[in-house]
Amino acid sequence: MKDYIKHHEWNVIEEGFDPKNNRISESIFSLGNGKMGQRANFEERYSGDSLLGSYIAGVYYPDKTRVGWWKNGYPEYFAKVLNAANWTGIDVEIDEEMLDLAKAKIENFRRVLHMKEGYLERSFTATLQSNKKVEVNTKRFLSIVDTDCGAIEYRVKALNFSGIISLTPYLDLDVKNEDSNYDEKFWLEVQRKVTGGEAFITGETKKTGFQVCSGMTFNIKKNGQKLNAGREVIDREKYVANKVSVEVEEGQEVAIEKFISNAISLYYDIKSLEDVCRSAVYKFHDKGFEKTLKEHTDAWAHKWEESDITIEGDVAAQQAIRFNIFHMNQTYTGEDERLNIGPKGFTGEKYGGVTYWDTEAYCLPFYLKTAPPQVARQLLVYRYKHLQKAIENAEKLGFKNGAALYPMVTINGEECHNEWEITFEEIHRNGAIAHAIHNYINNTGDKDYLAEFGLEVLIGISRFWRQRVHWSERRKGYVMLGVTGPNEYENNVNNNWYTNLMAQWTLNYTIKAIEWVRENHPDAMIGIVERTRLNKNEDEVNTFKDIAEKIV
């Protein structure tokens, strides 16, 4: 275990730079605001081992499945949240010598994730091959107030020389996902514009057609005072930048405040993306770095009022629980029913940034206790919106009459996991989704959710259980064969205790939900019966009851 992180109640601290730990730190010190996230990649050049990662929630690519053999129902693709335009980059040159942390001598390196305030800070001194030495201090945040925006403050001080410090803030769309199945890049350039002081670049995802316009503007300061230095425009395919060179004396400091915005076609008309991006980035810029950071930290203070957990006498445990809370709050905010929670949040590519049953089993209870009810409700609505896809997933495996099998892995409702023992056998995920409805209602008292959305989901899941079991004359009960339990230790087992129990519980809960909606929302019940064709082919309620009573 790499235990190099310093223990602190509120901060995550790394002291000293070890390249072998760099990818780990890039994950640990990641930032997000629900709409987008950023690994803790360095702003300046780093030619060492790194995983670049800038992610836009809900923007994905269906990467063609790569398997050696095929089974009925196998997904044709694995959905992946994409590495988007790199907006953090700031090249630093000292008298035309590039600052590269893989080549310079690095001392006094310190990186701090301020979880209470929601920003990342870093400092170090670097000695270049020319023996010129600089001190660097940076701050970075993704605003949870202006959620299309983020900002960086990057300061460079000349420690032992007088000369020219050049800063090149840029936007780079020439990016890739390391986990691409066929080593292809997923972004096409739509357009780019760059002038002195600003730059914009719009990309479109292959196949899915999402568009994102990334924009930047910036301030240059010398010894704390704004400087109107000349800006060299750099414009090439998938890359836009400005280069600013400032003459300094020994001991003087040059700083850049870089403001960015990502305008996403999920929220704005494609034709207006650049205008939206431009308006947002300049509004953010005009408020200034200190004010936008203050608004951001105030908003984080409000989050912590509701979600903090204190542990006395164990600093490491206190740090750990706050680290988990921090990532939960920066990964999902409940503002968009189309979004969900990837297992790694915004920290990397693993698991594709897509939705697993972990959301209902582990994440939903957290939001129920720490956030307004609407946040958890949105996670349930997400599944309701995918109900038809769940029915189609079940149909691919031979189920019928509205039986619903929710996917093990998804971003749009379609199954995109291609390991057979998980895709076809870990069906307990259906039970977790059903139980999440109960969990939400039990915590919020919002029983009307059953009439609005919940009951249709429960009927679809119960129909799946009804068709997945069969009667065993030997056992004198209903059995469920060939499943993988939630611990994943054994595959293709019969009558897994947890799976059978969740099926039984779901059937009983569905029966109660039908009775409650029929009694309390009779008009809604009529619509549900029409849409689901409940009891059209058999007395489904009595069948559910019989299975629940006799499942082994």
C-alpha positions as CSV (number, residue, x, y, z in Angstrom):
1,M,0.0,0.0,0.0
2,K,1.3,3.4,-0.9
3,D,0.8,5.4,2.3
4,Y,2.4,8.7,1.3
5,I,-0.5,11.0,2.0
6,K,-0.2,13.1,5.1
7,H,-3.0,12.8,7.7
8,H,-5.0,15.9,8.3
9,E,-8.6,16.4,9.4
10,W,-9.6,18.6,6.5
11,N,-6.9,18.4,3.9
12,V,-5.3,15.8,1.7
13,I,-1.6,16.5,1.6
14,E,1.3,15.3,-0.6
15,E,4.8,16.4,0.3
16,G,7.6,15.6,-2.1
17,F,7.2,14.5,-5.7
18,D,7.7,10.9,-6.5
19,P,6.9,10.2,-10.2
20,K,5.9,6.6,-9.4
21,N,3.0,8.0,-7.4
22,N,1.9,10.6,-10.0
23,R,-1.0,8.7,-11.5
24,I,-2.3,7.9,-8.0
25,S,-2.1,11.5,-7.0
26,E,-3.8,12.7,-10.2
27,S,-6.8,10.6,-9.1
28,I,-6.7,11.5,-5.4
29,F,-6.5,15.2,-6.0
30,S,-9.2,15.4,-8.7
31,L,-11.9,18.1,-8.7
32,G,-15.4,18.2,-10.0
33,N,-18.7,20.1,-9.7
34,G,-21.3,17.6,-10.9
35,K,-21.2,18.8,-14.5
36,M,-17.5,18.3,-15.2
37,G,-14.4,17.0,-13.5
38,Q,-10.6,17.2,-13.8
39,R,-7.8,15.0,-12.8
40,A,-4.9,16.7,-10.9
41,N,-2.7,16.9,-14.0
42,F,0.0,19.6,-13.8
43,E,-0.7,22.8,-15.6
44,E,2.9,23.1,-16.8
45,R,4.6,20.6,-19.1
46,Y,5.2,17.1,-17.8
47,S,6.7,14.5,-20.1
48,G,6.6,11.7,-17.5
49,D,3.9,9.1,-16.9
50,S,0.5,10.7,-16.6
51,L,-3.1,10.1,-17.4
52,L,-4.7,13.3,-18.8
53,G,-8.3,13.5,-17.8
54,S,-10.9,16.3,-18.2
55,Y,-14.4,14.9,-18.1
56,I,-17.9,16.2,-19.1
57,A,-20.7,14.4,-17.3
58,G,-23.2,12.7,-19.7
59,V,-21.0,13.1,-22.8
60,Y,-19.9,9.6,-23.9
61,Y,-18.8,7.5,-26.8
62,P,-20.1,3.9,-27.6
63,D,-16.7,2.1,-27.9
64,K,-17.3,-1.0,-30.0
65,T,-17.1,-4.1,-27.8
66,R,-14.0,-6.2,-28.1
67,V,-14.6,-9.9,-27.2
68,G,-13.3,-13.2,-28.6
69,W,-16.7,-14.8,-28.7
70,W,-20.3,-13.7,-28.7
71,K,-23.5,-14.6,-26.8
72,N,-27.1,-13.6,-27.3
73,G,-27.8,-10.3,-25.7
74,Y,-24.1,-9.2,-25.6
75,P,-23.8,-5.4,-25.9
76,E,-22.3,-4.0,-29.1
77,Y,-20.4,-1.3,-27.3
78,F,-19.1,-0.2,-23.9
79,A,-20.1,3.4,-23.2
80,K,-17.3,5.7,-22.0
81,V,-17.3,9.1,-20.6
82,L,-14.7,10.9,-22.7
83,N,-11.5,12.7,-22.0
84,A,-12.5,16.1,-23.3
85,A,-10.5,19.3,-24.2
86,N,-7.6,19.9,-21.8
87,W,-8.3,23.3,-20.3
88,T,-5.8,23.3,-17.5
89,G,-2.6,23.6,-19.6
90,I,-0.2,26.5,-19.1
91,D,3.2,26.1,-20.7
92,V,6.0,27.9,-18.8
93,E,9.3,28.9,-20.5
94,I,12.3,30.6,-18.8
95,D,14.3,32.4,-21.5
96,E,12.8,29.9,-24.0
97,E,13.6,26.9,-21.9
98,M,10.5,24.8,-21.2
99,L,9.7,24.0,-17.6
100,D,9.1,20.2,-17.6
101,L,8.7,18.6,-14.2
102,A,10.0,15.3,-15.6
103,K,13.3,17.0,-16.5
104,A,13.8,19.7,-13.9
105,K,15.1,19.2,-10.3
106,I,12.0,19.5,-8.1
107,E,12.2,20.6,-4.5
108,N,9.7,21.7,-1.8
109,F,6.9,20.0,-3.7
110,R,3.6,20.2,-1.9
111,R,0.1,19.5,-3.1
112,V,-3.0,20.1,-1.0
113,L,-6.6,19.3,-1.7
114,H,-8.6,21.6,0.5
115,M,-11.7,19.5,1.0
116,K,-13.5,22.0,3.2
117,E,-13.2,24.8,0.6
118,G,-13.2,22.7,-2.5
119,Y,-10.0,23.7,-4.3
120,L,-6.5,22.3,-5.2
121,E,-3.3,24.1,-4.3
122,R,0.3,23.2,-5.3
123,S,3.7,24.7,-4.8
124,F,7.3,23.7,-5.6
125,T,10.7,25.1,-6.7
126,A,12.2,23.9,-9.9
127,T,15.8,24.1,-11.1
128,L,16.1,23.9,-14.9
129,Q,19.0,22.4,-16.8
130,S,20.3,26.0,-17.2
131,N,20.4,26.2,-13.4
132,K,17.8,28.9,-13.4
133,K,15.5,28.4,-10.5
134,V,11.8,29.3,-10.1
135,E,9.2,29.1,-7.4
136,V,5.7,28.1,-8.5
137,N,2.4,28.4,-6.6
138,T,-1.0,27.4,-8.1
139,K,-4.7,27.3,-7.1
140,R,-7.4,25.6,-9.1
141,F,-11.1,25.0,-8.7
142,L,-14.2,24.0,-10.6
143,S,-17.0,26.3,-9.5
144,I,-20.1,24.7,-7.8
145,V,-21.8,28.1,-8.2
146,D,-21.1,28.9,-11.9
147,T,-21.1,25.2,-12.9
148,D,-19.9,25.7,-16.5
149,C,-16.8,27.4,-15.3
150,G,-13.4,26.9,-13.6
151,A,-10.3,28.9,-12.8
152,I,-6.6,28.6,-12.2
153,E,-4.2,31.0,-10.5
154,Y,-0.6,30.2,-11.5
155,R,2.3,32.2,-10.1
156,V,6.0,32.0,-11.1
157,K,8.8,33.7,-9.3
158,A,12.4,34.1,-10.6
159,L,14.7,33.0,-7.7
160,N,18.2,33.4,-9.1
161,F,18.0,35.1,-12.5
162,S,16.7,38.0,-14.5
163,G,15.2,37.2,-17.9
164,I,12.0,36.4,-19.7
165,I,9.2,34.3,-18.3
166,S,6.8,33.2,-20.9
167,L,3.3,31.8,-20.1
168,T,1.2,30.0,-22.7
169,P,-2.4,29.2,-21.6
170,Y,-4.0,26.9,-24.1
171,L,-7.0,24.7,-24.9
172,D,-6.1,21.3,-26.5
173,L,-8.8,19.1,-28.1
174,D,-6.2,16.6,-29.5
175,V,-6.9,14.2,-26.6
176,K,-7.7,10.5,-26.3
177,N,-8.9,7.9,-23.9
178,E,-6.2,5.5,-22.8
179,D,-8.8,2.7,-22.5
180,S,-10.0,3.1,-26.1
181,N,-10.7,-0.4,-27.4
182,Y,-9.3,0.4,-30.9
183,D,-6.9,3.2,-30.1
184,E,-9.1,5.8,-31.8
185,K,-9.7,9.4,-30.9
186,F,-13.3,10.3,-30.2
187,W,-13.4,14.0,-30.9
188,L,-13.8,15.9,-34.2
189,E,-13.1,19.6,-34.3
190,V,-16.1,21.7,-35.3
191,Q,-14.5,25.1,-35.2
192,R,-11.9,27.2,-33.3
193,K,-11.3,30.9,-32.8
194,V,-8.4,32.6,-31.1
195,T,-7.4,36.2,-30.7
196,G,-5.2,38.1,-28.3
197,G,-6.6,37.4,-24.8
198,E,-9.2,34.7,-25.6
199,A,-9.6,31.4,-27.3
200,F,-12.5,29.0,-28.1
201,I,-12.6,25.5,-29.5
202,T,-15.7,23.3,-30.2
203,G,-15.5,19.6,-30.5
204,E,-18.1,17.0,-31.5
205,T,-18.1,13.3,-30.4
206,K,-18.0,10.7,-33.0
207,K,-21.3,8.6,-33.3
208,T,-23.1,10.3,-30.4
209,G,-22.8,13.9,-31.8
210,F,-22.4,15.7,-28.5
211,Q,-20.8,19.1,-28.8
212,V,-18.7,21.0,-26.2
213,C,-17.4,24.5,-26.7
214,S,-14.4,25.2,-24.4
215,G,-13.4,28.8,-23.9
216,M,-10.7,30.7,-22.0
217,T,-9.6,34.2,-21.2
218,F,-7.0,35.4,-18.7
219,N,-5.2,38.1,-16.8
220,I,-1.5,38.6,-16.6
221,K,0.0,40.1,-13.5
222,K,3.5,41.2,-12.5
223,N,4.2,41.5,-8.8
224,G,0.5,41.6,-8.2
225,Q,-0.4,44.3,-10.7
226,K,-2.3,43.7,-13.9
227,L,0.0,43.9,-17.0
228,N,-1.1,44.6,-20.5
229,A,1.6,42.5,-22.2
230,G,1.5,41.5,-25.8
231,R,-0.2,38.3,-26.7
232,E,1.1,36.0,-29.4
233,V,-1.7,34.0,-31.0
234,I,-1.1,30.3,-31.6
235,D,-3.7,28.5,-33.8
236,R,-3.4,25.0,-35.2
237,E,-5.7,22.0,-35.6
238,K,-7.4,21.1,-32.3
239,Y,-5.3,23.6,-30.4
240,V,-5.6,27.3,-29.5
241,A,-3.4,29.4,-27.3
242,N,-1.9,32.7,-26.4
243,K,1.7,33.2,-25.5
244,V,2.7,36.1,-23.2
245,S,6.3,37.0,-22.4
246,V,7.3,39.2,-19.4
247,E,10.7,40.5,-18.5
248,V,11.5,40.1,-14.8
249,E,14.3,40.8,-12.4
250,E,15.5,38.4,-9.8
251,G,12.9,38.0,-7.1
252,Q,10.0,39.3,-9.2
253,E,6.9,37.2,-9.9
254,V,4.6,36.7,-12.9
255,A,1.1,35.4,-12.5
256,I,-1.7,34.3,-14.8
257,E,-5.4,34.0,-13.8
258,K,-7.0,31.6,-16.3
259,F,-10.8,31.5,-16.5
260,I,-12.5,28.8,-18.5
261,S,-16.0,27.7,-19.5
262,N,-17.4,24.5,-21.1
263,A,-20.7,25.0,-22.9
264,I,-22.3,21.6,-23.4
265,S,-24.9,20.6,-26.0
266,L,-26.8,18.7,-23.3
267,Y,-27.9,22.1,-22.0
268,Y,-27.6,24.6,-24.8
269,D,-28.6,24.7,-28.5
270,I,-25.6,23.7,-30.7
271,K,-25.9,26.8,-32.8
272,S,-25.4,29.0,-29.7
273,L,-22.6,27.1,-27.9
274,E,-19.8,29.6,-28.6
275,D,-22.0,32.6,-27.7
276,V,-23.0,30.8,-24.4
277,C,-19.4,29.9,-23.7
278,R,-18.2,33.4,-24.4
279,S,-20.8,35.0,-22.2
280,A,-20.2,32.6,-19.3
281,V,-16.4,32.8,-19.3
282,Y,-16.4,36.6,-19.4
283,K,-19.0,36.9,-16.7
284,F,-16.9,34.6,-14.6
285,H,-13.7,36.6,-15.5
286,D,-15.3,39.9,-14.6
287,K,-16.1,38.7,-11.1
288,G,-12.4,38.0,-10.6
289,F,-10.5,35.1,-9.2
290,E,-10.8,36.0,-5.5
291,K,-14.6,36.6,-5.7
292,T,-15.4,33.5,-7.7
293,L,-13.3,31.4,-5.3
294,K,-15.0,33.0,-2.3
295,E,-18.5,32.2,-3.8
296,H,-17.3,28.7,-4.4
297,T,-15.9,28.1,-0.9
298,D,-19.0,29.6,0.7
299,A,-21.1,27.1,-1.3
300,W,-18.9,24.3,-0.1
301,A,-19.4,25.5,3.5
302,H,-23.1,25.1,3.1
303,K,-22.7,21.5,1.7
304,W,-20.5,20.6,4.7
305,E,-23.1,21.9,7.2
306,E,-25.4,19.1,6.1
307,S,-23.1,16.3,5.2
308,D,-20.1,16.4,7.5
309,I,-19.3,13.5,9.8
310,T,-16.9,14.0,12.7
311,I,-14.7,11.3,14.1
312,E,-12.8,12.1,17.3
313,G,-9.4,10.6,18.2
314,D,-8.5,9.2,14.7
315,V,-7.2,11.8,12.3
316,A,-6.7,9.2,9.5
317,A,-10.3,8.0,9.8
318,Q,-11.6,11.6,9.9
319,Q,-9.6,12.5,6.7
320,A,-10.9,9.3,5.0
321,I,-14.6,9.9,5.7
322,R,-14.4,13.5,4.6
323,F,-12.5,12.4,1.5
324,N,-15.4,10.1,0.6
325,I,-18.0,12.8,1.4
326,F,-16.1,15.3,-0.7
327,H,-16.0,13.1,-3.8
328,M,-19.7,12.2,-3.4
329,N,-20.6,15.9,-3.3
330,Q,-18.5,16.9,-6.2
331,T,-19.5,14.0,-8.4
332,Y,-23.3,14.3,-8.2
333,T,-25.5,17.2,-7.4
334,G,-28.9,16.0,-8.5
335,E,-29.5,19.0,-10.8
336,D,-29.9,16.8,-13.9
337,E,-32.0,13.6,-14.1
338,R,-29.9,12.4,-17.0
339,L,-26.7,12.1,-14.9
340,N,-25.6,9.5,-12.5
341,I,-22.6,8.5,-10.5
342,G,-19.6,6.7,-12.1
343,P,-17.7,4.3,-9.7
344,K,-14.6,6.5,-10.0
345,G,-16.4,9.8,-10.2
346,F,-14.3,12.3,-12.1
347,T,-11.0,10.7,-11.1
348,G,-10.2,8.6,-14.2
349,E,-11.3,6.3,-17.0
350,K,-11.8,3.0,-15.1
351,Y,-15.4,1.7,-15.3
352,G,-16.1,4.2,-18.1
353,G,-17.7,6.8,-15.9
354,V,-21.0,4.9,-16.3
355,T,-23.8,3.8,-13.9
356,Y,-23.7,0.6,-11.8
357,W,-26.1,-0.7,-9.2
358,D,-23.8,0.8,-6.7
359,T,-25.8,4.0,-7.1
360,E,-28.9,2.5,-5.5
361,A,-27.1,0.2,-3.0
362,Y,-24.5,2.6,-1.6
363,C,-24.8,6.1,-2.9
364,L,-28.5,6.8,-2.6
365,P,-28.6,6.4,1.2
366,F,-25.9,9.1,1.5
367,Y,-27.8,11.7,-0.4
368,L,-31.0,10.8,1.4
369,K,-29.3,11.8,4.7
370,T,-27.3,14.7,3.5
371,A,-29.1,16.5,0.7
372,P,-32.5,17.8,-0.2
373,P,-34.9,15.0,-1.2
374,Q,-34.9,16.2,-4.8
375,V,-31.3,15.0,-5.2
376,A,-32.1,11.4,-4.4
377,R,-35.3,11.6,-6.3
378,Q,-33.4,12.4,-9.5
379,L,-31.5,9.2,-9.2
380,L,-34.8,7.3,-9.2
381,V,-36.2,9.3,-12.1
382,Y,-33.0,8.4,-14.0
383,R,-34.0,4.7,-13.7
384,Y,-37.7,5.5,-14.6
385,K,-36.6,7.2,-17.8
386,H,-34.6,4.1,-18.7
387,L,-37.5,1.7,-18.0
388,Q,-38.3,1.0,-21.7
389,K,-34.6,0.3,-22.3
390,A,-34.7,-2.1,-19.4
391,I,-37.6,-3.9,-21.0
392,E,-35.7,-4.1,-24.3
393,N,-32.7,-5.5,-22.5
394,A,-34.8,-8.3,-21.0
395,E,-36.4,-9.0,-24.4
396,K,-32.9,-9.6,-25.9
397,L,-32.6,-12.4,-23.4
398,G,-36.0,-13.9,-24.2
399,F,-38.2,-12.3,-21.5
400,K,-41.5,-10.8,-22.6
401,N,-44.7,-8.9,-21.6
402,G,-42.9,-5.9,-20.1
403,A,-40.4,-7.7,-17.9
404,A,-37.6,-5.3,-17.2
405,L,-33.9,-6.2,-16.6
406,Y,-32.0,-3.1,-15.7
407,P,-28.4,-3.1,-17.0
408,M,-25.4,-3.9,-14.9
409,V,-23.5,-1.1,-16.7
410,T,-25.1,1.8,-18.6
411,I,-25.1,5.4,-19.5
412,N,-28.3,5.6,-21.6
413,G,-30.3,2.6,-20.4
414,E,-28.8,0.0,-22.7
415,E,-26.6,-2.7,-21.2
416,C,-23.0,-2.2,-22.2
417,H,-21.2,-4.7,-20.0
418,N,-19.7,-7.7,-21.8
419,E,-18.7,-10.2,-19.1
420,W,-21.3,-13.0,-19.2
421,E,-21.2,-13.8,-15.5
422,I,-22.0,-10.2,-14.7
423,T,-24.2,-9.2,-17.6
424,F,-26.5,-12.2,-17.5
425,E,-26.2,-13.5,-14.0
426,E,-25.8,-10.6,-11.6
427,I,-29.5,-9.9,-11.7
428,H,-29.6,-8.8,-8.1
429,R,-29.2,-5.3,-9.5
430,N,-32.9,-5.3,-10.2
431,G,-33.6,-5.8,-6.5
432,A,-31.4,-2.9,-5.6
433,I,-33.2,-0.6,-7.9
434,A,-36.6,-1.7,-6.5
435,H,-35.4,-1.3,-2.9
436,A,-34.1,2.2,-3.7
437,I,-37.7,3.3,-4.3
438,H,-38.7,2.0,-0.9
439,N,-35.7,3.6,0.7
440,Y,-36.5,7.0,-0.8
441,I,-40.1,6.9,0.2
442,N,-39.3,5.6,3.7
443,N,-36.8,8.5,4.2
444,T,-38.8,11.3,2.6
445,G,-42.4,10.3,3.0
446,D,-43.0,11.0,-0.7
447,K,-45.3,8.1,-1.2
448,D,-46.9,9.8,-4.2
449,Y,-43.7,8.9,-6.1
450,L,-45.2,5.5,-6.5
451,A,-48.1,6.8,-8.5
452,E,-45.9,9.2,-10.6
453,F,-43.0,6.9,-11.5
454,G,-42.2,4.2,-9.0
455,L,-44.9,1.6,-9.5
456,E,-44.3,1.1,-13.2
457,V,-40.6,0.3,-12.4
458,L,-41.7,-2.1,-9.7
459,I,-44.1,-3.9,-12.1
460,G,-41.4,-4.3,-14.7
461,I,-38.9,-5.7,-12.3
462,S,-41.5,-8.0,-10.7
463,R,-42.4,-9.4,-14.1
464,F,-38.7,-10.2,-14.6
465,W,-38.6,-12.2,-11.3
466,R,-41.8,-13.9,-12.2
467,Q,-40.3,-15.2,-15.5
468,R,-36.8,-15.8,-14.1
469,V,-37.9,-18.4,-11.6
470,H,-39.4,-21.8,-12.3
471,W,-41.2,-24.4,-10.2
472,S,-39.2,-27.3,-8.7
473,E,-41.4,-30.3,-8.0
474,R,-38.5,-31.8,-6.0
475,R,-38.1,-28.6,-3.8
476,K,-41.9,-27.9,-3.8
477,G,-41.0,-24.2,-4.5
478,Y,-39.8,-21.7,-7.0
479,V,-36.1,-21.8,-7.7
480,M,-33.7,-19.4,-9.5
481,L,-30.8,-21.1,-11.2
482,G,-27.6,-19.9,-12.8
483,V,-26.9,-16.6,-11.0
484,T,-23.9,-14.7,-9.7
485,G,-24.3,-13.2,-6.2
486,P,-23.3,-9.7,-5.3
487,N,-20.0,-10.8,-3.8
488,E,-19.0,-12.2,-7.2
489,Y,-17.0,-15.0,-5.6
490,E,-18.9,-17.8,-7.4
491,N,-20.6,-17.8,-10.8
492,N,-23.5,-19.8,-12.1
493,V,-24.8,-20.8,-8.7
494,N,-28.4,-21.9,-7.9
495,N,-30.7,-20.1,-5.4
496,N,-28.3,-17.4,-4.2
497,W,-29.7,-16.3,-0.9
498,Y,-29.4,-12.6,-1.5
499,T,-30.8,-12.7,-5.0
500,N,-33.8,-14.9,-4.0
501,L,-34.5,-12.7,-1.0
502,M,-34.5,-9.5,-3.0
503,A,-36.8,-11.1,-5.6
504,Q,-39.2,-12.1,-2.8
505,W,-39.0,-8.7,-1.2
506,T,-39.6,-6.9,-4.5
507,L,-42.7,-9.0,-5.3
508,N,-44.2,-8.3,-1.9
509,Y,-43.4,-4.6,-2.1
510,T,-44.9,-4.4,-5.6
511,I,-48.2,-6.0,-4.4
512,K,-48.4,-3.4,-1.6
513,A,-47.6,-0.6,-4.0
514,I,-50.3,-1.6,-6.4
515,E,-52.8,-1.7,-3.5
516,W,-51.7,1.7,-2.2
517,V,-51.8,3.5,-5.6
518,R,-55.2,1.9,-6.5
519,E,-56.7,3.2,-3.2
520,N,-55.0,6.6,-3.0
521,H,-54.5,7.5,-6.7
522,P,-57.2,5.7,-8.7
523,D,-56.9,7.9,-11.7
524,A,-53.2,7.4,-11.9
525,M,-53.7,3.7,-11.4
526,I,-55.9,3.6,-14.5
527,G,-53.1,5.1,-16.5
528,I,-50.5,2.7,-15.1
529,V,-52.7,-0.3,-16.0
530,E,-53.1,1.0,-19.5
531,R,-49.4,1.6,-20.0
532,T,-48.2,-1.6,-18.4
533,R,-51.1,-3.8,-19.5
534,L,-51.2,-5.1,-15.9
535,N,-53.2,-8.4,-15.5
536,K,-53.8,-8.4,-19.3
537,N,-52.5,-12.0,-19.8
538,E,-52.8,-13.4,-16.2
539,D,-53.7,-12.5,-12.7
540,E,-50.2,-11.1,-12.1
541,V,-50.8,-9.9,-8.6
542,N,-51.8,-13.4,-7.4
543,T,-48.9,-14.9,-9.4
544,F,-46.5,-12.5,-7.7
545,K,-48.0,-13.5,-4.3
546,D,-47.6,-17.2,-5.0
547,I,-44.0,-16.9,-6.0
548,A,-43.1,-14.7,-3.0
549,E,-44.7,-17.3,-0.7
550,K,-43.0,-20.3,-2.2
551,I,-39.6,-19.2,-3.4
552,V,-36.9,-21.3,-1.8
